[in-house]
């Protein structure tokens, strides 16, 4: 086992992520962020401000001590645009080395963009997207096509600088916005390759704050920002809210971090301009970016993204949870067989396979907390494990399906029902029955029941079990769910 520390020195904040890596898995064990604003108050000669430099060094020293305290095996420190373009870059790096002993790798814009791409490609189930990482001093734009980098650029315009331009522009807020938006549109046009009408994936604190504001406005029941979806209209509404709220009152907007309130309108102006220029309709917020790209570089040294984001994420969690993988995969195989055979006649969408797969493979993960009521622990664990490759709604459904494998009357919170809708509630019940049957059919956890044939008649379904040896025990266990099957599928169930 190794512990890797990754420190990202951005223009707005400095962040440390500690990652525990074993032969077969990884997990985040700490994440600390300090707002330093290294890219603010740049001197007329292009130097970083001495006070900002000192605050950055103090933060890095604190992070170094934290790494030493947990016996970190390797510390990777990267710096981006603020340090990259500083006239006193070398002086600052020497100061960091002398004070903390840390060597800082100053990333080129193209390198920063690659790590953004690599973080997104390995955590979102999208094959094509325009990725935008807006930092304090620069913005990275990446066109991902067929999971590969198609084009990439870094422009020296970030939320700090754009906010300063808005402050300096003359007129009311709408006139200020028009002036700066025209400058941004010009910069986007000069790039020359920006694609149109494809999803936008947003990286960084500004996008996460957009998600938080949107959630507060909708009373959204989930906390996670990763893979949060918004229409472009919702983003533009939030931009208008920020623009028309006096600066002194922006910190009172629900969902907006107070330490970002003064530069947030610069970020939303840049995002809004890109949405207009590229004709974007769909916006996804990524909780994975540069830091996660560095983690994936360590895990995937060939620098090829994983083939299946969901599979990679599930396998990592199964290793971390030390699950009985032979049993989990066998249960999933039985689930898949029933899903394929039952779906044509019972209003089950085959696209729900990945939901059922997640629930089947992780249905026992709650045992890590306690065997008793482990269905309840499994629900909470799945919902909060940041599983990649599922939408947030799909993740919620998968968590409930897993809980249903032991408790078919598991209460669904009223807070979640608006997100699930009636269709989601039906999906939970039907997939929950399939999982309940599959787990019963591997009750001895030895793979005795190898497959299932579903014989469908007008008023009944018969499950013919194929097995290595006598399967009376498994058939009896599964028969306990016959009444539940009849309720959800409208047919009697027989098992032979």
N, C-alpha and C positions, 0 to 999 in steps of 0.2 A: 504494500500500500504506500502511496505517495500523496503528499499534500502540496498543491501548487498554488501560489499566490499570484494573482494577476491584478496589476494596478494600471488603471486607465486615467491619464492626466488630460482631461478635456479642458476646453476653454472656460467652461462654466463650473464644473465640479471635478473632484478627484475621487475615484472609487476603487475600492479593493474588494475582490471576490476570492474566497478561499475554496478550492476544489479538492475533494478527496477522490483519488483515482486508484482503482484496483485493476486487476487483470481484465475483468469483464464488465466493469461498471464505473460510473462516476456520480458524484452528488455534490451540490453546493452546501458548504457547512457554515459559511459566514458571508455577509455582504454589507459593506460599510461605505457610506458616501458623505463627503464633506464639501460644502459649497465654498469655493475659493475665488472664483471669477478671475482666473489667471489672464483671460483675454480682455479684461476691462481696464480702463485707465491707462492704455498704452501711451507711452511718452511720445512727444513730437519726433524724437529721433528713432522711433521704432522699437525702443527697449521695453521690456516688461517692467511694470511698476515695482519698485523695491519692496513696498508693503505686500503686494500680491505675491511676489517671489518668496518673501519670508513666510507668509501664511502657507504657501505650497510646501515649502521645506518642512515646516512644523507638522503639516499633515502627513507627509511622506515618512517622517521620523516616527510618528505615532503608528502608522501602518507597518513600518519595519518592526517596531517593538511587538505589535500584535502578531506578526508572522513568526517572530522568534519565540513568542510565548506558546505557540502551538506546534513548534518544530517543523516549520515549512521546509520542504526539500528544495524548492526552487521558486524564485520570485522573478516574474516577468513584468517589467515596467515599460509602458509605451506612452508617448506624448503625441498630441495631434497639432492642429493648426496654430494655436496661440504660441506654442514653443517653436513650431516649425518655421514660422515667419519672423520670429523675434530677432531684432538686430543683436541682442546680447544672448542669443541662444547658448553659445558655448560657455559663457560666463555662468549662466544659470545651471547648466548641466554639471559644470565643475563644482558649483556650490552644493548641488544635490549629492554628488559623489563624495565630497569631502565631509559633509554633515551626516549623511545616512548610510554611505557605503553602497548605495544603489546605482546601477548603471541603467540609464534611460535610453530606450530605443525610440528615436524620433521617426515616426511613420511618414512616408510620402502620402500624398492624397490618394493615389491609386492603391496603396497598401491598406490604408484605412478603409477604403471602399470595398476591397476584397474581403476583409474580415467582417464587414457589415453583411455582405452577400453570403458569406459562409455561415454566419449565424442564422440568417433567414432561411437559406436553402435546406438546412438540417433541422428546422423546427416548424416550418409551415408547409402545408400540403398544397403548394401552388407551383405550377411549372413555369408560368410567365407573370412578371410583375415589374413595375417601376418602383425601386426601393429608394427611399429618401431618408437620410440621416441628417437632421438639422441640429448642429451643435451651436456653441456660443460664437465661434469665429469662422466656421466654414459649413458648407453643406455638401454632402456626398450624394450623388445620384447614380444609380446602377440599373441598367436594363438587364433583367434576368429572363432568359428565354430557354425553354427546354431544360430548366434547372442549371444552366450554365450562364456565365457572364457573357453578355453580348456587347455591351458598351458600358463605359464607366467614366465619370469625371468628378472632380472636386472643385467647387467654386468658393472663393474667399468671402462668402456672405453667410453670416450666422445670426442667431437671434439677438446677440449683444449688439452687433454692428447695425443690423436692420432697425433695431429699436432706437439706436442713436440717430439714424437717418430720419426716422419718423419724428423724433423729438425736434430735430433741426429744421425739418420742412416747415414751410409757412402755411397758414390757413387753419381751418377747422380740421377735425379728425378725418373727415371724408376727403378733404383736399390733400391732407398729408398722405393718406392711404393711396390716393390716385397717383401722386408723384412717385412714391416708393414702389408701388405695384408696376408702374411703367418701366422703372429701372430693372425690376426683377424679370418682367416679361422679356425685356431686351436681353438680359443675361441668359435666360432660358433659350431664347431664339438662337443666340450665338453658339449654343452647344451643338445644334445641328442634327442630332440623332434622337431627340426625346420622342418616345413612342406615344401614340394616342389611343384612348379608349381601352386601356388595360388597367387592372387593379393597381392601386397605390399601396405599398407597404411602408408604414412609418416607423422609424426607429428613434429612440431617445426620449428624454424626459418631457419634451413638449408634446409629443404624440400621446404619451401615457397620461399627461394632464388633460388632454382633449378627451380621452376615454373616460377619465374620472369625472369630468364635468358633465359629460353626456349621461353617465350612469346616475349621477345625482339628480339630473333633470327627469330621468325616467324611473327613478327608484329601482334601479337594476339590482337583482339579488346576489350577484356574484362579484367577488373582489378582484379577481385576476384581470390583468390588462392584456396579457398575451393572447393574440388571435381574436381580440375584440373587433367587431365589425361595425362600421358606420357607413351610411350613405354620404356622398359628397355634400348633399344638402344639409345634413346634420353638422358637418364640419364647418360649413359656411355660416350656419346659424351661430355656432359658438364663436367664430371669428367676429361676427357682427356684435355679439354680446361683449366681447373683450374690447372691441374698438369703441363702443359707445359707453362703456363704463369708465368713469373718471379714474385716473391712475391711483389716487389715494384710496379708492374703494375696490380695486381689483382683487386685493388679497382677501376680500370678504366673499368672493365668488366660491360657492361650494364645489370642492373638487380640485381647485387650483392651489398648488403649493405656494405658501407665502413667499418663499425665497426665490420664486420664479416669476412673481407677479409683475415686476417692473420690466422684464424682457419678453414676456409672453406674447405681447401684441406683435413684436417683430417676427416671432416664429409663426404665428397664425397668418400673418400677412404673406409670408413666403409660401406657406402651404396653400393658402387660398389662391395665390397667383399661379401656382403649379397646377392646381385642379382646373382652373379656367383655361390655362394654356394647352393642357394635354387632354381636355375633355374627359376627365376622370369621373366615374360614377361610384366606384366601390373603394372603400378605404379600410385597410386592416392594420391594426396596431400590433407591432412585434415587441415582445419583451426580450427578444434576443437580438444582439447587435455585435459591436466590435469585441467586447469582452468574451461573449460566447463563441464568436468566431475564432478567437485565440484558443479557447478550450477545445473546440472541435479540431483545430489544427493539431493539437497535441494528441487527440484521440484518433484522428484520421490523417496520418502523415502523408498519404498519397494525394491529399487535397481534393479528392473526389467526394461530392456530397453523397449521403446515404441514399440507397435506392427507394426505401420506404420509410418515411419519417415516423409513422405510427409504430411500425414493427421495431424500429431502433429504440424508440422511447419506451415501449412496453418491455422489451428485453432488458433494458437498463434497469427499469423499476423491479422486474422480477428478480434480477440479480441482487439489487439493493435490499429487497425484502426477504431474500433467501427463501423463496417459495418452492413448493414441491412442483417443479416444472413439468415432470412427466405427467402428473395428474392434471395440471392446468391445461397442458396442450391436448391431452386426451379428451377432457371435458369440452374444450373448444372444437375439436374434431367432431364430436357427437352433436354439438350445437349447430355447427355448420351444415352437417348432413340433414338435420331436421329442418333447418331454415330453408335450405334449397328445395326440399321436397314439399314443405308446407306453404311456402310463400305464394305460389301461383293461385291457390284457392282460398287463402285466408287473409287477404289484404295486408300482407307484410311486404314492405318494400325491400327488395334484395340489397339496396344500397345501405341498409341498416346493418350490414354484415360487420362493418368496422366497430359499430357500437357494441354488438353482441360479442365480438372478439375481445374487446377491451374488458367487458364485464366478466367474460369466461376466464380469461387469463389471470385476472386480478381479484376474482371473487373471494379468495381466501386471505387477501393481504391484511385484513383486520386482525388476523390471529397474532400478528406482531404486537398488538396492544393487549389483547386478551381473547382467548377462545370464546368465552362467554359474551354473547351479544356481538360476535365478530362481524356479523352482517352490518351492524350499525357502524362499527369502526371501519369496515371496508368502504361504506358509503362516503364517510368523511375523508378517508385517505385518498380514494380515487378522485374525488372532487377537488382536492387540494394538492395533487401531485404534479401539476403542470404537465399533463400528458400532451405531447405534440401530435399533430395530425388529425385532431378532432376540433370541430367548432365548439364554442363554449356550451351551446345548447346540447350538442351530441355528448359532451363530457358529462353534463348533468344527467342525461338519460342513462348513460352507461353506469353511472354511480348508483342510480336507483335500481337498475336491472340487477346489478351485483347484490344489492341489499335484499332483493326479492328472492334470491336463491334459498334463503332460510325463512324469511318472513313475508308471505304474500300479502299480508295486511299492513306492511310497513307504511306508516303515515307519510304522505307527501305534504310538505310544508306549503301553506297558502302563499308564502312569499315567492315560491318557485313556479307556481301554476301559471302566471301570466307569460313566463318564458317558455314553458312546456307546451301550452295550449292543449286542447282535447286530443289532438293527433299524437302528441308526445306521451300523454297519459296512457293511451291505448297501446302505443309502442312499448312502454315500460311493462305493462301487464302481460302482453303476448311474449315478448322476449324473455321476461322474467320466468314465465312458465317453461319455456324451452330450456333455459339454464337450470331451472329446478329439476327438470327431468334428466338432463344430461349429467348433473352431479350425482343424482341418485343411481344412474346407470354405471357410474364408476365409484360406487360407494366403498368398494374394497381397495380402491386406488391402485389396482394392478392391471388395468386395461383389459379385463376379461371380456366385456362387451366391446367387440371390435367395430361394429357398425350397426346401422338401423335402417330397415326398410319401412317406409310409411305407406301403408295400404289404405287408400282413401275411398270411402263410400259416401253416399248421400247424407247419411246421418251418423256416421262413425268413422273414426280413424284407428287403425290397428298398427301398433309398432311391433314389427317382427325383429327380434334381437338376434344378431349374429355374434357368436361368442366362442371363446377358446374352450370353455367348460360350462358346467351347469350354471345357469344364470337366474335361478329362482329368487335368490336374495335381491339381486338388482331389480328384477321385475316387480317384486313386492314393494321395494322402496319407491319405485317410480309410480306404482299404482296409487300411492297415497295422494298423488297430484291429479288423479283422474277427474275429480269434481271441479278442481280449479281449471283444468283444461276445457271441460265442457262449458264452464262459465265464460271463458275468454274466446274460445274458438267455435262454440255453438255445436259441438259434436261430442258424442260419447268417445271415450278412450279405452282401448283394450291393448294389453301388452302380452306378447307370447314369445 
